[in-house]
Structures are given as structure tokens and as C-alpha cells.
Amino acid sequence: MEQDNSKDQINAKATIAESKNGRRKFLRSATAGALIASIPAKSVWATGGLTNSIVASGHGSDMAGNQSLHLQGPDYWAHALERHEKLMRFKDIFGRGAYNVSREKRNKVTVGEILTRNEDGIYEFGGENEINVYLLSTYFNALHHGRSGVVFPVVYTGGIANARASFSNPAEFATRLRDLSRNRRGQLARELKELHNTGQVSRLMM
């Protein structure tokens, strides 16, 4: 009888291990979806099944006081950021040069330059599918959560309200975004655009 119980325990452990490995593989296969799904269960993002709802095309409701996710777009940040924020270099935030920008400029291009459209309405330093633009916009939404109508409590910015945020500081969040953008820039850009527009990430995008 004891031997049977021992076999059951071994089988149960094997099943749990297999499940964990499957989840790791799933997270590695996603981009923006992985960013959201990687947030610990203790986070406010998990409230009301939010983590799963976003990854599975949910609307991000029942979050932080029953509010839905709300991100401001790049054009908003182009005008709303403080002067010192606009003068920051892309490299200062993400630890690498901007994507698809000339060698002479990629390490020098500023936030303000990336977020500014030219006379034709195009982001001159936007990168593939405007990846540089949406990396910056996502970063500043996280940084300014609770202000300007932004509801994006992913980074701890002080106070009790988002004390359970998944990233302890903006630099940690920026590093996560950078790592996700290394090999799948076009796809990540599309997912971040969708997150901005709808507060969700389509499962089809993952």
C-alpha cells in the first residue's frame, strides 16, 4: 500500500513538472503576451483573472478598483513629456541604440526626436513598424501610471496603490521590454499598438 502511494506521489510530481515546463515554453513563444503573462499572481494584474483575460483577448477589467487598462498614445507623450524627458536618449532608457536608425544616430537619438512626426506625419526614427515609438510610449505609460488618465500599474512608482506592481522600478521594466524586442520587433510593435488601442493583446498575435 505504501509503495502504491509512493508511485502516486512520483506521478503527481512528474505531472506538475511537465505543466511548469509547458508554461515556460508558452511564455518564451510570446512577446507582449509574455510580458503580461510573466507578471506574478500576487500582482494587481492577476485580479479577477486579468492576466489570463488579456492574453486570451480579454478586456482588462476588474483591475485596481475595477478600472480597465488605459494607455495614452505616442502623440500624447510627444507633447506631454517634460523637457528633460524629451532630451533623454533612447539608449539611456533601454541600454541600447534605437532600432533601424543610422549608425551615426542610433546611440544619440532622443525621446523627443523619436516621438515627433515629420511634415508627412511619419516617425522618422520610428524603426520597424514604429517599434522605437511604442517601446517609449509603453515605458512612459508605466512610468506615469495614475496620472494623465493612465491606468497601467506595472511598475512600482511609490505609494500603497501599486505596491504590488510586478517591476520594482522603471529600469527593470525597460530591460524587460528591450529583451522582448531583440528578435521579434515587428510582432512586438503590433502587439504594443493593440495594447495601446484596446487594453488587450490578441491571442493571434502571440
N, C-alpha and C positions, 0 to 999 in steps of 0.2 A: 504494500500500500504506500509506504514511504517512497519507494522507488518510482511509482507512478506519479506521485506528487512532484518529485524532483524533475521528471520529464516534462510535466506540465509547466513548471516554472521556467525551464530552459526554453521551451517552445514560446512561452509568453515573452521572454526577453528577446528572443530572435525576431518575433513579430514587431516589437517596439523598435528595435534597432533598424529593421527594414523600413518601417514607417518614417523614422527620422532621416534615413538616407534618401528616401524618396522625396521628402520635403526639401532637403538640401539641394538635390538635383533640380527640383522645380524652381527654387529661388535663383539658382545660378542661370537658369534659362530665361529669366525675365529681366527686364530693365527697370523702367519706372515702377512696374508692378512689384518687382523685387524690393525696391526702395521702401514701398509702403508695407509690403508683407513682412519685411525684416524687422518692423517695429515690434518690440516685446509686448506680450499680452497685458502687462501691467500698465501700458501706456493708455492715455485717453483715446488714442486711435482705435483701441480694441472695444471701446464702449459700444454696447448694442450691436456687436458683430461688425463694427465699422471696417476693421482690417479685411475681413472676407468680402464685405459688400463692395468695397472699392475694387479689389482685384477681380471680382466677378461682375463688374459693371454695375455696382450699387451706386447710390447717390450720395453717400457720405453723411447721412442724417444721424440724429441722436448722438451728437458729439459735443462735448464741452458745453453743457447747458442746452442741449437739443438744437444746436446750431449746425448748419451744413457747412462744408468746406467752402471757402470763398477766397479766391486769389485775384489780385489786381494784375493786369496785363503789362507787358513791356512798355507800351506807350505811356502808361500811368507813371511808371518808375522813371522814365526819361525826363519827366517834368517834376516829379515829387521828391526825388532824392536830394539830399543836401549836397552842397558844392564839394565837400571833402569826399563824399561817397562817389560822386561822378568822376573825381580825379584819381580814384583808386585804379590800379591796373588789374586786368583780368587775372594776370599771374599772381598778384598779391592775394587774391581770394582763393584761387583753385590750385596754386602751386605749379602751374604750367602755362605755357603760352596759349593764346586763343587758337581755335581750330580754323584751318583753311584761310589763314592770313599770311601775308608775305613774311619771309624770314626776318626781314629788317624790322617789321612792325609787330609781329606776333607777341613778343615779350613786353612791348611798350604800350599796346593799345589799351585805352582806358574804358571804364564802365560807361562813361558818358558817350564816348565815340561808338561803342558797340550798340547802345540803346537808341542812338539817333538815326533817323531815316534821312536819306538824301532827297534831292528835289523830285526824284521819281518814286518816292515812297519806299525805297529799298534800304535794308540794313546793309551798309557797305562792308561791315566787318561781322556780319551775322553768322558766317560759317555754313556748313552743310545743313540744309533745312532749318536754318536760323538757330542752330544748336547753342551758339555762344549767347544769343539773346535770351533763350529760355532757361539756360543754366543760371544766368544772372537774375532773371525775374523770379525763378523758383527760390533762389537763395535769399533775395530781398523780401519776398513774401514771408519766408520763415523768420527772418530777422525782425520784421515789423508786425508779427502776429499781435492781434489785439488793437492795432491802430489802423487807420485808413480803411476801416471796414474789412480788414483781412482776418480770416479765420483759418489758420494753418499752424496749429500748435505742435510742431515737430521738434523745435529747438527750444531748450530752456533759456528764457530771457530774464528770469527773475520773478519772484513772487510765487504765491501759492497756486494761482490759477493754472499754470502749466508746469508745475514742479515735477510732473511725471512724464514730461516730454522725453522722447527717445534719444535725442542727441544733446549732450551736455553743453555744447557751445556751437556757435556758427561755423567755426573752422572744421569741426568734426563732420558737420553736415555737408560742407563744401567738399571735403575729401571723399565722402560717400558719393556725391553727385559726379565728381571727377572720375572716380573708379568705374562707375556705371557707364560713363560716356566713352571710355577708352576704345572699345571695338564696335560699338553699335550706335554711333552718333545719330544717324538718320532716324532710326527707330525710337531712340530715347527722345529726340526732339519732338516727334509726332505724339508720343505719349505725354510729354510735359505740356504740349499745347492743349491736348484733350483735358488734362488735369486742370489747366487754367480755365478752359471754356465751360467745363461741365462739373468739375469737382469729382471726377471719377477717371479711372483708367480702364479702357476696354480690354476684355479678355482676349479679343482678337489681335490686340497689339502686342501680346506677350509671346 
